[in-house]
Amino acid sequence: MANPGQDTVEVEARLRFDEAALARYLISQGLPGVDGGPLKVKKFGYGQSNPTYCLDTHGGQRYVLRKQPPGKLIRGAHAVDREYRVMKALGQVGYEVPVVHALCEDPKVIGTSFYVMSFVKGHIPDNGLLKLPKDRRRSAMEAIVQSLARLHSYDPNTLGLLSGKPYGKVGGFYERQIRTMKRTSEAQVSGSDGHIPPMQRINDLIQLFEANMPPDRSCVIHGDWKPDNLILSPDGQPKVLVAHRKRDAHNDS
């Protein structure tokens, strides 16, 4: 691939899986281009907490597979099922996410849960946008901010994200943040053997927050929004094609 940030490498031994089993599963899901011929699998070179692979089919289609890593997982981490569900919901309302095709939560197929989405050709910028021409950086950053603002405009309830397996708790966001801040401050003091003194006027600060609590508002957020988690248009246009490597959730803010 000649697109910055979309280069692939050979799959290292510990991240390999049964490609024949994957092909059989994709055929069962009716993915175009998967016809029983050889499936070429490579891994995207950019580091991810959830390994991400490029799939080239015998029929000429290109897909992206994103899976949980092997080994014991921390509870709640590497939630590829959540990524799939959020991207599917956002795609249905026209937000810039890849088309998702299949979610498999049966570890018997390739060892862990995974999902498959369409490959989107584009440019993954560096976080400082320094690799973009200077005359494109401002417009690119404006497009990135506008894309984030659109994401925040979606109501998770309207998207259907609060039905079935809801994400987190609904309501009381600011109260939880204040309780966490107080608990964290107290734990830092008690666990420091006297090296960390109590924060001055912490109780006054908490009372100030409690007296000026803003109302809750539910929206969709992105847990890691930055340029190199986006795909920009490859033709020089300041347009976000895909907000990818998502860790979306609903939140109250």
SULFEN-V710944 format. One record per residue. N is the residue number from 1. RES is the residue in one small letter. SS is DSSP state (A for helix, B for strand, O for the rest). D_LAST is the distance of its C-alpha to the last C-alpha in whole Angstrom. Layout:
[[N & RES & SS & D_LAST] [N & RES & SS & D_LAST]]
This chain:
[[1 & m & O & 40] [2 & a & O & 40] [3 & n & O & 36] [4 & p & O & 35] [5 & g & O & 32] [6 & q & O & 34] [7 & d & O & 37] [8 & t & B & 38] [9 & v & B & 40] [10 & e & O & 42] [11 & v & O & 40] [12 & e & O & 41] [13 & a & A & 43] [14 & r & A & 40] [15 & l & A & 38] [16 & r & O & 40] [17 & f & O & 40] [18 & d & O & 43] [19 & e & A & 43] [20 & a & A & 45] [21 & a & A & 43] [22 & l & A & 40] [23 & a & A & 42] [24 & r & A & 43] [25 & y & A & 40] [26 & l & A & 39] [27 & i & A & 42] [28 & s & A & 41] [29 & q & O & 38] [30 & g & O & 40] [31 & l & O & 38] [32 & p & O & 41] [33 & g & O & 43] [34 & v & O & 43] [35 & d & O & 47] [36 & g & O & 48] [37 & g & O & 49] [38 & p & O & 48] [39 & l & O & 44] [40 & k & B & 43] [41 & v & B & 41] [42 & k & B & 39] [43 & k & B & 36] [44 & f & B & 34] [45 & g & O & 35] [46 & y & O & 31] [47 & g & O & 30] [48 & q & O & 27] [49 & s & O & 26] [50 & n & O & 27] [51 & p & O & 31] [52 & t & B & 31] [53 & y & B & 34] [54 & c & B & 36] [55 & l & B & 38] [56 & d & B & 41] [57 & t & O & 43] [58 & h & O & 47] [59 & g & O & 46] [60 & g & O & 44] [61 & q & O & 40] [62 & r & B & 38] [63 & y & B & 35] [64 & v & B & 32] [65 & l & B & 32] [66 & r & B & 29] [67 & k & B & 30] [68 & q & O & 29] [69 & p & O & 31] [70 & p & O & 34] [71 & g & O & 35] [72 & k & O & 33] [73 & l & O & 29] [74 & i & O & 26] [75 & r & O & 24] [76 & g & O & 21] [77 & a & O & 22] [78 & h & O & 24] [79 & a & O & 22] [80 & v & A & 24] [81 & d & A & 24] [82 & r & A & 20] [83 & e & A & 20] [84 & y & A & 23] [85 & r & A & 21] [86 & v & A & 18] [87 & m & A & 21] [88 & k & A & 23] [89 & a & A & 20] [90 & l & A & 19] [91 & g & A & 23] [92 & q & A & 24] [93 & v & O & 22] [94 & g & O & 23] [95 & y & O & 21] [96 & e & O & 22] [97 & v & O & 23] [98 & p & O & 26] [99 & v & O & 28] [100 & v & B & 28] [101 & h & B & 31] [102 & a & B & 31] [103 & l & B & 29] [104 & c & B & 32] [105 & e & O & 31] [106 & d & O & 35] [107 & p & A & 36] [108 & k & A & 39] [109 & v & A & 39] [110 & i & A & 38] [111 & g & O & 37] [112 & t & O & 33] [113 & s & O & 31] [114 & f & B & 30] [115 & y & B & 29] [116 & v & B & 31] [117 & m & B & 30] [118 & s & B & 32] [119 & f & O & 32] [120 & v & O & 31] [121 & k & O & 34] [122 & g & O & 32] [123 & h & B & 31] [124 & i & O & 29] [125 & p & O & 29] [126 & d & O & 29] [127 & n & O & 26] [128 & g & O & 27] [129 & l & O & 29] [130 & l & O & 32] [131 & k & O & 34] [132 & l & O & 33] [133 & p & O & 36] [134 & k & A & 35] [135 & d & A & 35] [136 & r & A & 32] [137 & r & A & 30] [138 & r & A & 28] [139 & s & A & 28] [140 & a & A & 26] [141 & m & A & 24] [142 & e & A & 23] [143 & a & A & 23] [144 & i & A & 21] [145 & v & A & 18] [146 & q & A & 18] [147 & s & A & 18] [148 & l & A & 15] [149 & a & A & 14] [150 & r & A & 15] [151 & l & A & 13] [152 & h & A & 10] [153 & s & O & 12] [154 & y & O & 13] [155 & d & O & 12] [156 & p & O & 12] [157 & n & O & 14] [158 & t & O & 16] [159 & l & O & 17] [160 & g & O & 18] [161 & l & O & 16] [162 & l & O & 16] [163 & s & O & 19] [164 & g & O & 22] [165 & k & O & 20] [166 & p & O & 16] [167 & y & O & 14] [168 & g & O & 13] [169 & k & O & 12] [170 & v & O & 10] [171 & g & O & 9] [172 & g & O & 9] [173 & f & A & 7] [174 & y & A & 7] [175 & e & A & 11] [176 & r & A & 11] [177 & q & A & 11] [178 & i & A & 13] [179 & r & A & 16] [180 & t & A & 15] [181 & m & A & 16] [182 & k & A & 19] [183 & r & A & 20] [184 & t & A & 20] [185 & s & A & 22] [186 & e & A & 25] [187 & a & A & 25] [188 & q & A & 26] [189 & v & A & 29] [190 & s & A & 30] [191 & g & O & 31] [192 & s & O & 32] [193 & d & O & 36] [194 & g & O & 35] [195 & h & O & 34] [196 & i & O & 31] [197 & p & O & 31] [198 & p & O & 28] [199 & m & O & 26] [200 & q & O & 27] [201 & r & O & 25] [202 & i & A & 23] [203 & n & A & 23] [204 & d & A & 23] [205 & l & A & 20] [206 & i & A & 18] [207 & q & A & 19] [208 & l & A & 18] [209 & f & A & 14] [210 & e & A & 15] [211 & a & A & 17] [212 & n & O & 14] [213 & m & O & 11] [214 & p & O & 9] [215 & p & O & 8] [216 & d & O & 6] [217 & r & O & 5] [218 & s & B & 6] [219 & c & B & 7] [220 & v & B & 10] [221 & i & B & 10] [222 & h & B & 13] [223 & g & O & 14] [224 & d & O & 16] [225 & w & O & 16] [226 & k & O & 20] [227 & p & A & 23] [228 & d & A & 25] [229 & n & A & 22] [230 & l & B & 23] [231 & i & B & 27] [232 & l & B & 28] [233 & s & O & 31] [234 & p & O & 34] [235 & d & O & 36] [236 & g & O & 34] [237 & q & O & 32] [238 & p & O & 29] [239 & k & O & 27] [240 & v & B & 24] [241 & l & B & 26] [242 & v & B & 24] [243 & a & B & 21] [244 & h & O & 22] [245 & r & O & 22] [246 & k & O & 19] [247 & r & O & 17] [248 & d & B & 14] [249 & a & B & 12] [250 & h & B & 9] [251 & n & B & 6] [252 & d & B & 4] [253 & s & O & 0]]
